[in-house]
């Protein structure tokens, strides 16, 4: 290796480290000490130029009148079905709200009915009714001789207004 007399190179060699391989010692010059090589400039590719569409392909891009009509009808059907769905959904929500209101009214009426039934049950004194029935009206408890047992032989079905035969 030739010794360079350039000042920059001397400073680089002074900072260099020595590498030993086998019985030889070599100077390892840092990467910065070597002069930079110019890289060749890359050629830029030109931007792609839009080409005119061939006549054959232009014909395939055109949409005919039947296709436009079919697309329009499909779009109208989708809009109609979407509107119908939203209308039915809103209707169901309204009915559910009405059901909730009616259920609350029913619950209020049931609690009111239970309260009224409780007040009626507490207002009637059964001992007073018994006393009036026995003492004032002359009612008596039914005994064995007051009960008439009836057996019908034809069928088990009893008609309410059928005459009872006496034994």
VOBA-1610 file (N, C-alpha, C; in pm, whole numbers, padded with zeros to 5 digits, always signed):
BEGIN
Unk+00085-00117+00000Unk+00000+00000+00000Unk+00090+00123+00000Unk+00056+00215-00084Unk+00138+00337-00095Unk+00099+00436+00010Unk+00196+00506+00062Unk+00170+00605+00166Unk+00131+00733+00098Unk+00025+00789+00144Unk-00025+00912+00084Unk+00020+01030+00169Unk+00053+01136+00104Unk+00104+01252+00176Unk-00003+01355+00203Unk-00120+01327+00165Unk-00230+01420+00187Unk-00256+01433+00337Unk-00286+01554+00386Unk-00307+01579+00528Unk-00429+01501+00579Unk-00532+01499+00500Unk-00652+01427+00543Unk-00622+01280+00560Unk-00544+01227+00468Unk-00513+01086+00476Unk-00426+01056+00597Unk-00333+01147+00629Unk-00247+01124+00746Unk-00330+01121+00874Unk-00426+01211+00883Unk-00512+01213+01002Unk-00593+01084+01010Unk-00636+01038+00897Unk-00714+00915+00896Unk-00628+00798+00937Unk-00501+00794+00889Unk-00413+00685+00927Unk-00378+00692+01074Unk-00368+00815+01127Unk-00337+00830+01269Unk-00451+00776+01356Unk-00572+00793+01308Unk-00688+00742+01384Unk-00716+00596+01354Unk-00652+00543+01257Unk-00679+00406+01212Unk-00636+00306+01318Unk-00697+00193+01313Unk-00660+00086+01405Unk-00586-00021+01325Unk-00511-00102+01395Unk-00433-00206+01331Unk-00501-00339+01348Unk-00502-00416+01242Unk-00564-00548+01244Unk-00454-00650+01220Unk-00451-00752+01299Unk-00350-00856+01279Unk-00416-00979+01221Unk-00356-01031+01118Unk-00400-01155+01058Unk-00278-01243+01046Unk-00277-01345+01126Unk-00161-01434+01122Unk-00036-01360+01170Unk+00071-01352+01087Unk+00193-01287+01129Unk+00207-01147+01070Unk+00104-01093+01005Unk+00112-00959+00947Unk+00018-00864+01018Unk+00055-00741+01025Unk-00029-00637+01084Unk-00064-00539+00975Unk-00191-00514+00957Unk-00236-00423+00851Unk-00308-00304+00914Unk-00304-00196+00844Unk-00373-00076+00889Unk-00515-00082+00832Unk-00612-00068+00922Unk-00752-00065+00877Unk-00792+00080+00866Unk-00814+00124+00748Unk-00849+00263+00724Unk-00999+00277+00741Unk-01046+00379+00817Unk-01190+00397+00832Unk-01255+00427+00699Unk-01382+00401+00694Unk-01457+00417+00570Unk-01458+00561+00523Unk-01454+00656+00620Unk-01461+00797+00585Unk-01333+00845+00517Unk-01222+00778+00544Unk-01095+00824+00489Unk-01087+00800+00340Unk-01162+00703+00291Unk-01158+00675+00149Unk-01239+00780+00076Unk-01194+00819-00038Unk-01272+00918-00112Unk-01403+00857-00158Unk-01503+00938-00157Unk-01635+00889-00198Unk-01640+00876-00348Unk-01698+00768-00384Unk-01713+00745-00526Unk-01848+00797-00570Unk-01849+00852-00684Unk-01975+00902-00736Unk-02052+00787-00796Unk-02175+00779-00755Unk-02258+00675-00813Unk-02318+00728-00941Unk-02328+00642-01036Unk-02387+00690-01161Unk-02534+00727-01138Unk-02577+00833-01203Unk-02714+00879-01186Unk-02810+00779-01250Unk-02912+00755-01180Unk-03012+00661-01232Unk-03098+00732-01334Unk-03130+00659-01432Unk-03217+00716-01534Unk-03360+00709-01485Unk-03424+00819-01496Unk-03565+00824-01456Unk-03651+00771-01569Unk-03747+00691-01527Unk-03838+00638-01627Unk-03940+00745-01664Unk-03971+00754-01785Unk-04071+00855-01823Unk-04210+00814-01773Unk-04290+00913-01743Unk-04427+00889-01698Unk-04503+00818-01810Unk-04588+00720-01771Unk-04662+00651-01876Unk-04762+00745-01942Unk-04766+00738-02068Unk-04853+00824-02147Unk-04985+00749-02169Unk-05095+00820-02147Unk-05224+00755-02169Unk-05245+00736-02318Unk-05282+00616-02348Unk-05304+00584-02489Unk-05452+00593-02520Unk-05483+00625-02639Unk-05625+00627-02674Unk-05681+00485-02671Unk-05807+00474-02627Unk-05873+00345-02619Unk-05906+00298-02760Unk-05873+00174-02791Unk-05906+00125-02925Unk-06056+00127-02950Unk-06092+00134-03074Unk-06233+00142-03113Unk-06312+00022-03063Unk-06251-00097-03062Unk-06321-00219-03019Unk-06358-00211-02871Unk-06268-00160-02789Unk-06297-00151-02646Unk-06397-00041-02616Unk-06399+00066-02693Unk-06493+00173-02671Unk-06636+00124-02686Unk-06660+00034-02775Unk-06795-00017-02795Unk-06840-00099-02676Unk-06748-00171-02608Unk-06787-00255-02495Unk-06816-00172-02370Unk-06767-00049-02365Unk-06790+00036-02248Unk-06930+00096-02252Unk-06990+00112-02363Unk-07121+00173-02376Unk-07227+00088-02307Unk-07319+00157-02241Unk-07430+00089-02173Unk-07554+00116-02257Unk-07622+00009-02287Unk-07741+00022-02370Unk-07861+00069-02292Unk-07965+00108-02361Unk-08088+00157-02300Unk-08155+00050-02214Unk-08163-00075-02257Unk-08226-00176-02169Unk-08152-00193-02037Unk-08020-00182-02039Unk-07944-00194-01915Unk-07972-00076-01823Unk-07980+00043-01877Unk-08010+00162-01796Unk-08149+00150-01736Unk-08245+00105-01814Unk-08382+00089-01763Unk-08385-00016-01652Unk-08313-00128-01673Unk-08310-00234-01571Unk-08246-00183-01442Unk-08138-00108-01453Unk-08073-00052-01334Unk-08165+00046-01263Unk-08236+00127-01339Unk-08329+00223-01279Unk-08441+00150-01206Unk-08495+00045-01266Unk-08601-00032-01200Unk-08550-00102-01074Unk-08429-00153-01080Unk-08371-00216-00962Unk-08352-00114-00851Unk-08305+00004-00885Unk-08287+00110-00786Unk-08422+00151-00726Unk-08524+00163-00810Unk-08657+00199-00760Unk-08710+00090-00667Unk-08687-00038-00701Unk-08733-00148-00615Unk-08662-00144-00480Unk-08533-00119-00481Unk-08458-00112-00355Unk-08508+00003-00269Unk-08533+00118-00329Unk-08584+00232-00253Unk-08722+00203-00197Unk-08808+00140-00277Unk-08944+00108-00232Unk-08941+00008-00116Unk-08860-00094-00129Unk-08851-00195-00022Unk-08791-00134+00104Unk-08691-00048+00089Unk-08631+00017+00207Unk-08732+00106+00277Unk-08810+00181+00199Unk-08913+00266+00259Unk-09017+00181+00332Unk-09060+00073+00269Unk-09157-00016+00333Unk-09104-00076+00462Unk-08978-00116+00462Unk-08917-00171+00583Unk-08913-00068+00694Unk-08870+00053+00662Unk-08864+00158+00763Unk-09002+00193+00815Unk-09102+00196+00726Unk-09239+00226+00768Unk-09291+00118+00863Unk-09269-00009+00827Unk-09315-00118+00913Unk-09241-00119+01046Unk-09113-00090+01043Unk-09036-00085+01167Unk-09088+00025+01260Unk-09119+00141+01204Unk-09174+00250+01285Unk-09313+00213+01338Unk-09392+00145+01255Unk-09525+00102+01298Unk-09516+00003+01414Unk-09424-00091+01404Unk-09406-00190+01512Unk-09363-00119+01640Unk-09274-00022+01629Unk-09230+00052+01747Unk-09347+00127+01811Unk-09433+00188+01728Unk-09550+00258+01782Unk-09644+00161+01854Unk-09668+00045+01793Unk-09757-00053+01856Unk-09698-00105+01987Unk-09567-00123+01990Unk-09503-00169+02114Unk-09518-00063+02224Unk-09508+00063+02185Unk-09528+00170+02284Unk-09672+00169+02336Unk-09769+00148+02246Unk-09909+00141+02287Unk-09933+00022+02379Unk-09870-00091+02350Unk-09885-00210+02434Unk-09830-00182+02573Unk-09717-00114+02581Unk-09660-00080+02711Unk-09754+00010+02790Unk-09814+00109+02723Unk-09908+00200+02791Unk-10028+00121+02842Unk-10083+00032+02757Unk-10200-00048+02798Unk-10166-00143+02911Unk-10045-00200+02910Unk-10004-00288+03020Unk-09994-00211+03151Unk-09945-00088+03144Unk-09939-00006+03265Unk-10080+00026+03316Unk-10173+00056+03223Unk-10311+00081+03263Unk-10372-00042+03326Unk-10347-00160+03266Unk-10400-00285+03320Unk-10346-00311+03460Unk-10218-00287+03480Unk-10158-00307+03612Unk-10221-00211+03714Unk-10244-00086+03673Unk-10309+00011+03764Unk-10451-00034+03798Unk-10526-00081+03697Unk-10662-00128+03723Unk-10663-00250+03813Unk-10567-00340+03796Unk-10561-00459+03882Unk-10532-00421+04027Unk-10437-00329+04046Unk-10408-00288+04185Unk-10529-00216+04246Unk-10599-00135+04165Unk-10719-00066+04214Unk-10828-00167+04247Unk-10845-00268+04160Unk-10946-00372+04183Unk-10915-00452+04310Unk-10788-00487+04328Unk-10749-00560+04449Unk-10775-00477+04574Unk-10747-00348+04566Unk-10771-00261+04682Unk-10920-00252+04713Unk-11004-00239+04607Unk-11149-00233+04628Unk-11202-00364+04684Unk-11153-00476+04631Unk-11198-00607+04681Unk-11160-00625+04827Unk-11040-00580+04862Unk-10997-00588+05002Unk-11085-00502+05091Unk-11121-00383+05043Unk-11207-00296+05125Unk-11347-00353+05139Unk-11397-00420+05033Unk-11529-00485+05041Unk-11525-00601+05139Unk-11417-00682+05130Unk-11404-00796+05221Unk-11396-00751+05367Unk-11330-00642+05392Unk-11319-00595+05531Unk-11445-00523+05577Unk-11525-00470+05483Unk-11645-00396+05523Unk-11760-00489+05558Unk-11761-00612+05503Unk-11870-00706+05532Unk-11835-00783+05660Unk-11924-00776+05754Unk-11906-00848+05878Unk-11987-00978+05868Unk-11921-01090+05852Unk-11989-01219+05833Unk-12068-01262+05957Unk-12023-01224+06073Unk-12099-01260+06194Unk-12232-01184+06198Unk-12233-01060+06148Unk-12358-00984+06141Unk-12454-01047+06040Unk-12402-01090+05926Unk-12485-01156+05824Unk-12544-01285+05882Unk-12466-01362+05952Unk-12513-01488+06013Unk-12622-01459+06117Unk-12600-01357+06197Unk-12697-01321+06301Unk-12830-01278+06239Unk-12827-01195+06135Unk-12949-01151+06068Unk-13020-01269+06003Unk-12945-01359+05939Unk-13005-01473+05870Unk-13074-01567+05969Unk-13015-01593+06081Unk-13072-01686+06179Unk-13185-01621+06259Unk-13161-01503+06314Unk-13256-01441+06407Unk-13371-01367+06336Unk-13340-01287+06236Unk-13444-01207+06174Unk-13517-01280+06063Unk-13443-01356+05984Unk-13505-01421+05868Unk-13550-01564+05898Unk-13508-01618+06006Unk-13553-01751+06046Unk-13488-01864+05968Unk-13374-01848+05921Unk-13306-01954+05847Unk-13245-02052+05945Unk-13234-02178+05900Unk-13174-02282+05984Unk-13068-02356+05901Unk-12981-02425+05972Unk-12881-02508+05904Unk-12949-02630+05845Unk-12900-02676+05731Unk-12957-02795+05667Unk-12919-02918+05747Unk-13014-03004+05767Unk-12989-03128+05840Unk-12996-03247+05745Unk-12990-03367+05802Unk-12994-03489+05719Unk-13129-03503+05650Unk-13237-03466+05719Unk-13369-03482+05660Unk-13401-03373+05558Unk-13321-03267+05551Unk-13345-03160+05455Unk-13276-03185+05320Unk-13192-03285+05315Unk-13116-03313+05193Unk-13182-03427+05119Unk-13212-03407+04990Unk-13274-03510+04907Unk-13169-03555+04805Unk-13146-03684+04800Unk-13052-03740+04705Unk-13131-03793+04588Unk-13083-03767+04467Unk-13153-03805+04345Unk-13059-03885+04258Unk-13103-03998+04208Unk-13023-04081+04118Unk-13099-04097+03989Unk-13037-04059+03883Unk-13099-04071+03752Unk-13039-04193+03684Unk-13120-04278+03627Unk-13074-04404+03571Unk-13039-04393+03423Unk-13093-04298+03350Unk-13073-04291+03205Unk-12928-04257+03169Unk-12877-04148+03215Unk-12739-04107+03184Unk-12687-04020+03298Unk-12564-03985+03289Unk-12507-03904+03396Unk-12533-03755+03375Unk-12588-03720+03262Unk-12614-03581+03231Unk-12746-03540+03293Unk-12749-03432+03370Unk-12871-03386+03435Unk-12913-03255+03371Unk-13039-03248+03330Unk-13091-03124+03274Unk-13147-03041+03389Unk-13128-02913+03380Unk-13164-02827+03492Unk-13315-02818+03511Unk-13393-02809+03405Unk-13536-02786+03420Unk-13619-02914+03404Unk-13557-03027+03419Unk-13630-03153+03406Unk-13703-03181+03538Unk-13816-03239+03527Unk-13893-03267+03649Unk-13834-03386+03721Unk-13837-03379+03852Unk-13783-03486+03935Unk-13899-03573+03980Unk-13883-03703+03959Unk-13989-03796+04003Unk-13979-03813+04153Unk-14094-03825+04216Unk-14093-03841+04360Unk-14101-03988+04396Unk-14032-04027+04497Unk-14030-04166+04543Unk-14117-04181+04663
//
